[in-house]
Amino acid sequence: MAVGWFYLAVLALCSLGSMCILFTVYWMRYWHGGFAWDGSILMFNWHPVLMVTGMVVLYSAASLVYRLPQSWVGPRLPWKSGHAAMHLLAFLLTVLGLHAVFEFHNHAKIPNLYSLHSWLGITTVFLFACQWFLGFSVFLLPWASMWLRSLLKPIHVFFGASILSLAIASVISGINEKLFFSLKNGTKSYSNLPSEAVFANCAGMLVVVFGLLVLYILLASSWKRPEPGMQAEREPTRTRGWAGTPEVMLEGERGLAEPLLQKRS
């Protein structure tokens, strides 16, 4: 049942994540003229799209790799490599998003890193970079000892969830800042809730719901990868049936069936 609920939650996440990206793309195309890579305001429009795609959606997908039941058995290296590669792709998209906004600001003679949104965003990206290099050097490369990995694992997990929370806060503050700038000279102010404000607010709420669901899956104990000592408790135990055919019996059922097995023998 827990596995079924997990895959239902993953399906909901895929839908929500796709909607977050599509809403952001539509917002930039319909109300702000689309995209370009020439230093103009159209180049800025890449910034929210790339940040939502990289720092929120793809980052979350990479964080949930170890929640897949298929990752609980067999070698860990392929899952570690996939986890690191997805995070690296998310980071590269994030860097492109930063380049887009810095290039636009420099071209338009707008100061960089003066708002709370920019401070929060650059802090999130810095922590993301540190997190990736720490994870790659300690958990993927073979040089680190087990005690060092055990020591750093709780820190790695904590900052993984914290970076996602900071990314969501950065997106929300960025949406708010963009609306204040774009609507201050419009026919309708933000307080009158024009159609762009309603749409962008809905996009922000989608990001919040998406992030909360990701954090719930990350923190749900029944969906975490079992520790090595607990793995056997979740794996089925094989016994012999009446005709000598293998039967699969869960660990808890084995104790209840022990007297019957003794009678059979």
The 8 nearest C-alpha neighbors of each residue, nearest first, counted from 0:
[[1, 3, 2, 4, 5, 6, 7, 221],
 [2, 0, 4, 3, 5, 221, 222, 6],
 [3, 1, 5, 0, 4, 6, 68, 222],
 [2, 4, 0, 5, 6, 1, 7, 8],
 [5, 3, 7, 1, 2, 6, 8, 0],
 [6, 4, 2, 8, 3, 7, 1, 9],
 [5, 7, 9, 8, 3, 4, 10, 2],
 [6, 8, 4, 10, 5, 9, 3, 11],
 [7, 9, 11, 5, 6, 10, 12, 4],
 [10, 8, 6, 12, 11, 7, 13, 5],
 [11, 9, 7, 13, 12, 8, 6, 14],
 [10, 12, 8, 14, 9, 13, 15, 7],
 [13, 11, 9, 15, 14, 10, 16, 8],
 [14, 12, 10, 16, 11, 15, 17, 9],
 [13, 15, 11, 17, 12, 16, 18, 10],
 [16, 14, 12, 18, 17, 13, 209, 11],
 [17, 15, 19, 13, 18, 14, 56, 12],
 [16, 18, 14, 20, 19, 15, 13, 21],
 [17, 19, 21, 15, 16, 20, 22, 14],
 [20, 18, 16, 22, 17, 21, 206, 205],
 [19, 21, 23, 17, 18, 22, 52, 24],
 [22, 20, 18, 24, 23, 19, 25, 17],
 [21, 23, 25, 19, 20, 24, 18, 202],
 [22, 24, 26, 20, 21, 25, 48, 19],
 [25, 23, 21, 27, 26, 22, 48, 28],
 [24, 26, 28, 22, 27, 23, 29, 21],
 [27, 25, 23, 24, 29, 28, 30, 22],
 [26, 28, 31, 24, 25, 33, 30, 44],
 [29, 27, 33, 32, 25, 26, 31, 30],
 [28, 30, 26, 25, 27, 31, 32, 33],
 [29, 31, 26, 27, 28, 32, 195, 25],
 [32, 30, 27, 28, 29, 33, 26, 41],
 [31, 33, 28, 30, 29, 27, 41, 34],
 [34, 32, 28, 27, 31, 41, 44, 29],
 [33, 35, 41, 42, 44, 45, 32, 36],
 [34, 36, 42, 41, 37, 33, 39, 45],
 [37, 35, 42, 38, 34, 41, 39, 99],
 [36, 38, 39, 35, 42, 41, 103, 102],
 [37, 39, 103, 42, 102, 106, 36, 40],
 [40, 38, 41, 42, 37, 103, 43, 106],
 [39, 41, 43, 42, 103, 44, 38, 35],
 [42, 40, 34, 35, 44, 39, 43, 33],
 [43, 41, 35, 36, 40, 44, 39, 38],
 [42, 44, 40, 100, 45, 41, 46, 99],
 [45, 43, 41, 42, 46, 27, 34, 47],
 [46, 44, 48, 43, 42, 47, 49, 96],
 [45, 47, 96, 44, 43, 49, 48, 99],
 [48, 46, 50, 49, 45, 51, 44, 23],
 [49, 47, 45, 51, 46, 50, 23, 24],
 [50, 48, 52, 96, 46, 51, 47, 92],
 [49, 51, 47, 53, 54, 93, 52, 48],
 [50, 52, 55, 48, 49, 53, 54, 47],
 [53, 51, 49, 56, 50, 55, 57, 48],
 [54, 52, 89, 57, 50, 92, 93, 51],
 [53, 55, 50, 58, 51, 89, 93, 52],
 [56, 54, 51, 58, 53, 59, 52, 57],
 [55, 57, 52, 59, 58, 16, 53, 60],
 [58, 56, 60, 53, 59, 89, 52, 55],
 [59, 57, 61, 54, 55, 60, 56, 89],
 [58, 60, 62, 56, 57, 61, 55, 63],
 [61, 59, 57, 63, 62, 58, 56, 64],
 [60, 62, 82, 58, 85, 59, 63, 64],
 [61, 63, 59, 60, 64, 58, 82, 65],
 [62, 64, 66, 60, 61, 65, 59, 217],
 [63, 65, 66, 61, 62, 67, 82, 60],
 [66, 64, 67, 63, 70, 224, 78, 62],
 [67, 65, 63, 64, 223, 222, 224, 68],
 [66, 68, 69, 65, 70, 64, 63, 71],
 [69, 67, 70, 71, 66, 224, 2, 65],
 [68, 70, 67, 71, 72, 73, 66, 65],
 [71, 69, 68, 67, 72, 65, 78, 75],
 [72, 70, 68, 69, 224, 225, 73, 67],
 [73, 71, 70, 69, 74, 68, 75, 230],
 [72, 74, 75, 71, 70, 69, 76, 77],
 [75, 73, 76, 72, 77, 78, 70, 71],
 [74, 76, 78, 77, 79, 73, 70, 72],
 [75, 77, 79, 78, 74, 80, 139, 81],
 [78, 76, 80, 79, 75, 81, 74, 82],
 [79, 77, 81, 80, 75, 76, 82, 70],
 [80, 78, 76, 82, 81, 77, 75, 83],
 [79, 81, 77, 83, 78, 82, 84, 76],
 [82, 80, 78, 84, 83, 79, 85, 77],
 [81, 83, 79, 61, 80, 85, 84, 78],
 [82, 84, 86, 80, 81, 85, 87, 79],
 [85, 83, 87, 81, 86, 82, 80, 88],
 [86, 84, 88, 61, 87, 82, 83, 81],
 [85, 87, 89, 83, 88, 84, 61, 58],
 [88, 86, 90, 84, 89, 85, 83, 91],
 [87, 89, 91, 85, 90, 86, 84, 92],
 [90, 88, 53, 86, 92, 87, 91, 57],
 [89, 91, 93, 87, 88, 92, 86, 94],
 [92, 90, 94, 88, 93, 89, 87, 95],
 [93, 91, 95, 53, 89, 90, 94, 49],
 [92, 94, 90, 96, 91, 95, 50, 53],
 [93, 95, 97, 91, 96, 92, 98, 90],
 [96, 94, 98, 92, 93, 97, 99, 91],
 [95, 97, 46, 93, 49, 99, 94, 98],
 [98, 96, 94, 99, 100, 95, 101, 93],
 [97, 99, 95, 101, 96, 100, 102, 94],
 [100, 98, 96, 102, 97, 43, 101, 46],
 [99, 101, 43, 103, 97, 102, 98, 46],
 [102, 100, 104, 98, 103, 99, 105, 97],
 [103, 101, 105, 99, 100, 104, 38, 98],
 [102, 104, 38, 106, 100, 101, 105, 39],
 [105, 103, 109, 101, 107, 106, 102, 108],
 [104, 106, 108, 102, 103, 107, 101, 109],
 [105, 107, 103, 104, 108, 38, 102, 39],
 [106, 108, 104, 105, 109, 103, 39, 38],
 [109, 107, 105, 106, 104, 110, 103, 111],
 [108, 110, 104, 107, 105, 111, 106, 103],
 [111, 109, 104, 108, 113, 112, 105, 107],
 [110, 112, 113, 109, 104, 101, 117, 105],
 [113, 111, 117, 114, 118, 110, 115, 121],
 [112, 114, 111, 117, 110, 115, 118, 116],
 [115, 113, 117, 116, 112, 118, 111, 119],
 [114, 116, 118, 117, 119, 113, 172, 112],
 [117, 115, 119, 114, 118, 172, 169, 173],
 [118, 116, 120, 112, 114, 119, 115, 121],
 [119, 117, 115, 121, 120, 116, 122, 112],
 [118, 120, 116, 122, 117, 121, 169, 115],
 [119, 121, 117, 123, 169, 122, 118, 116],
 [120, 122, 124, 123, 118, 119, 117, 125],
 [123, 121, 125, 119, 120, 124, 118, 126],
 [122, 124, 120, 126, 121, 125, 162, 165],
 [123, 125, 127, 121, 126, 122, 128, 120],
 [126, 124, 122, 128, 127, 123, 121, 129],
 [127, 125, 129, 123, 128, 124, 130, 122],
 [126, 128, 124, 130, 125, 129, 123, 131],
 [129, 127, 125, 131, 130, 126, 124, 132],
 [130, 128, 126, 132, 127, 131, 133, 125],
 [131, 129, 127, 133, 128, 132, 126, 134],
 [130, 132, 134, 128, 133, 129, 135, 127],
 [131, 133, 135, 129, 134, 130, 136, 128],
 [134, 132, 130, 136, 131, 135, 137, 129],
 [133, 135, 131, 138, 137, 132, 136, 130],
 [136, 134, 139, 132, 133, 137, 138, 131],
 [135, 137, 133, 140, 134, 132, 139, 138],
 [138, 136, 134, 143, 135, 133, 139, 140],
 [137, 139, 134, 135, 140, 136, 148, 143],
 [140, 138, 135, 137, 136, 141, 79, 134],
 [139, 141, 136, 142, 138, 137, 135, 143],
 [142, 140, 143, 139, 138, 137, 144, 136],
 [141, 143, 140, 144, 137, 136, 139, 138],
 [144, 142, 137, 141, 147, 145, 148, 140],
 [143, 145, 147, 146, 148, 142, 141, 137],
 [146, 144, 148, 147, 149, 143, 150, 138],
 [145, 147, 149, 148, 144, 150, 143, 151],
 [148, 146, 150, 144, 149, 145, 151, 143],
 [147, 149, 145, 151, 150, 146, 152, 144],
 [150, 148, 146, 152, 147, 151, 145, 153],
 [149, 151, 147, 148, 152, 146, 153, 154],
 [150, 152, 148, 154, 149, 153, 155, 147],
 [151, 153, 155, 149, 154, 148, 150, 156],
 [154, 152, 156, 155, 151, 157, 150, 149],
 [155, 153, 157, 151, 152, 156, 158, 150],
 [154, 156, 152, 158, 153, 157, 159, 151],
 [155, 157, 159, 153, 154, 158, 152, 160],
 [158, 156, 154, 159, 155, 160, 153, 161],
 [157, 159, 161, 155, 160, 156, 162, 154],
 [158, 160, 156, 157, 162, 161, 155, 163],
 [159, 161, 163, 158, 162, 157, 164, 156],
 [162, 160, 158, 164, 163, 159, 157, 165],
 [163, 161, 165, 164, 159, 160, 158, 123],
 [162, 164, 166, 160, 161, 165, 167, 159],
 [165, 163, 161, 167, 162, 166, 168, 160],
 [166, 164, 168, 162, 167, 163, 123, 169],
 [165, 167, 163, 169, 168, 164, 162, 54],
 [166, 168, 170, 164, 169, 165, 171, 163],
 [167, 169, 165, 171, 166, 170, 172, 164],
 [170, 168, 166, 172, 120, 167, 171, 116],
 [169, 171, 173, 167, 168, 172, 174, 166],
 [170, 172, 168, 174, 173, 169, 203, 167],
 [171, 173, 175, 169, 174, 170, 116, 176],
 [174, 172, 170, 176, 175, 171, 116, 169],
 [175, 173, 177, 171, 176, 172, 170, 178],
 [174, 176, 172, 178, 173, 177, 179, 171],
 [175, 177, 173, 179, 178, 174, 172, 180],
 [178, 176, 174, 180, 179, 175, 181, 173],
 [179, 177, 181, 175, 180, 176, 182, 174],
 [178, 180, 176, 177, 182, 181, 183, 175],
 [181, 179, 177, 178, 183, 182, 176, 184],
 [180, 182, 178, 179, 183, 177, 184, 185],
 [183, 181, 185, 184, 179, 188, 180, 178],
 [182, 184, 185, 180, 181, 179, 188, 189],
 [185, 183, 182, 186, 181, 188, 180, 187],
 [186, 184, 182, 187, 183, 188, 181, 189],
 [185, 187, 188, 184, 182, 183, 193, 189],
 [188, 186, 185, 193, 191, 189, 182, 192],
 [189, 187, 190, 191, 182, 183, 185, 186],
 [188, 190, 192, 191, 182, 196, 179, 187],
 [189, 191, 188, 192, 187, 193, 196, 182],
 [190, 192, 189, 188, 193, 187, 196, 194],
 [193, 191, 189, 190, 196, 197, 194, 188],
 [194, 192, 196, 195, 191, 187, 197, 189],
 [193, 195, 197, 196, 198, 192, 199, 191],
 [196, 194, 198, 197, 193, 199, 30, 26],
 [195, 197, 199, 193, 194, 198, 192, 200],
 [198, 196, 194, 200, 195, 199, 192, 201],
 [197, 199, 201, 195, 196, 200, 194, 202],
 [200, 198, 202, 196, 201, 197, 195, 203],
 [199, 201, 203, 197, 202, 198, 196, 204],
 [202, 200, 204, 198, 199, 203, 197, 205],
 [203, 201, 199, 205, 200, 204, 22, 19],
 [202, 204, 200, 206, 201, 205, 171, 199],
 [203, 205, 207, 201, 206, 202, 208, 200],
 [204, 206, 202, 208, 203, 207, 209, 19],
 [205, 207, 209, 203, 204, 208, 19, 210],
 [208, 206, 204, 210, 209, 205, 211, 203],
 [209, 207, 211, 205, 210, 206, 204, 212],
 [210, 208, 206, 212, 207, 211, 15, 205],
 [211, 209, 213, 207, 212, 208, 206, 214],
 [212, 210, 214, 208, 213, 209, 215, 207],
 [211, 213, 215, 209, 210, 214, 208, 216],
 [212, 214, 210, 216, 215, 211, 217, 209],
 [215, 213, 217, 211, 212, 216, 218, 210],
 [214, 216, 212, 218, 213, 217, 219, 211],
 [215, 217, 213, 219, 214, 218, 212, 222],
 [216, 218, 214, 215, 219, 213, 63, 223],
 [217, 219, 215, 216, 220, 214, 223, 222],
 [220, 218, 216, 221, 222, 217, 215, 223],
 [219, 221, 223, 222, 218, 217, 216, 224],
 [220, 222, 219, 223, 1, 224, 225, 218],
 [223, 221, 220, 219, 66, 224, 216, 5],
 [224, 222, 220, 66, 221, 225, 219, 217],
 [223, 225, 71, 66, 65, 226, 222, 68],
 [226, 224, 230, 229, 223, 227, 71, 228],
 [225, 227, 229, 228, 230, 224, 223, 71],
 [228, 226, 230, 229, 225, 231, 224, 71],
 [229, 227, 226, 230, 231, 225, 232, 233],
 [230, 228, 226, 232, 227, 231, 225, 233],
 [231, 229, 227, 232, 225, 233, 228, 226],
 [230, 232, 234, 233, 229, 228, 235, 227],
 [231, 233, 229, 230, 234, 250, 235, 249],
 [234, 232, 231, 230, 235, 229, 250, 249],
 [233, 235, 231, 232, 230, 236, 249, 250],
 [234, 236, 249, 248, 247, 250, 237, 233],
 [237, 235, 248, 249, 247, 250, 238, 234],
 [238, 236, 247, 246, 248, 245, 235, 239],
 [239, 237, 246, 245, 247, 236, 240, 248],
 [240, 238, 245, 243, 244, 246, 241, 237],
 [239, 241, 243, 244, 242, 246, 245, 238],
 [242, 240, 243, 239, 244, 263, 245, 260],
 [243, 241, 244, 240, 239, 245, 246, 263],
 [242, 244, 240, 239, 241, 245, 238, 246],
 [245, 243, 240, 242, 239, 246, 241, 238],
 [246, 244, 239, 238, 240, 237, 243, 247],
 [245, 247, 238, 237, 239, 240, 248, 244],
 [248, 246, 237, 236, 235, 238, 245, 249],
 [249, 247, 236, 235, 252, 237, 253, 246],
 [248, 250, 235, 252, 251, 236, 253, 247],
 [249, 251, 253, 252, 232, 236, 235, 248],
 [250, 252, 253, 249, 254, 255, 248, 232],
 [253, 251, 255, 249, 250, 254, 248, 256],
 [252, 254, 256, 250, 251, 255, 257, 248],
 [255, 253, 257, 256, 252, 251, 250, 258],
 [256, 254, 252, 253, 257, 251, 258, 259],
 [255, 257, 253, 259, 254, 258, 252, 260],
 [256, 258, 260, 254, 259, 255, 253, 261],
 [259, 257, 261, 260, 256, 262, 255, 254],
 [260, 258, 262, 256, 261, 257, 263, 255],
 [259, 261, 257, 263, 258, 262, 256, 264],
 [262, 260, 258, 264, 259, 263, 257, 256],
 [263, 261, 259, 264, 260, 258, 257, 256],
 [264, 262, 260, 261, 259, 241, 258, 240],
 [263, 261, 262, 260, 259, 241, 258, 239]]
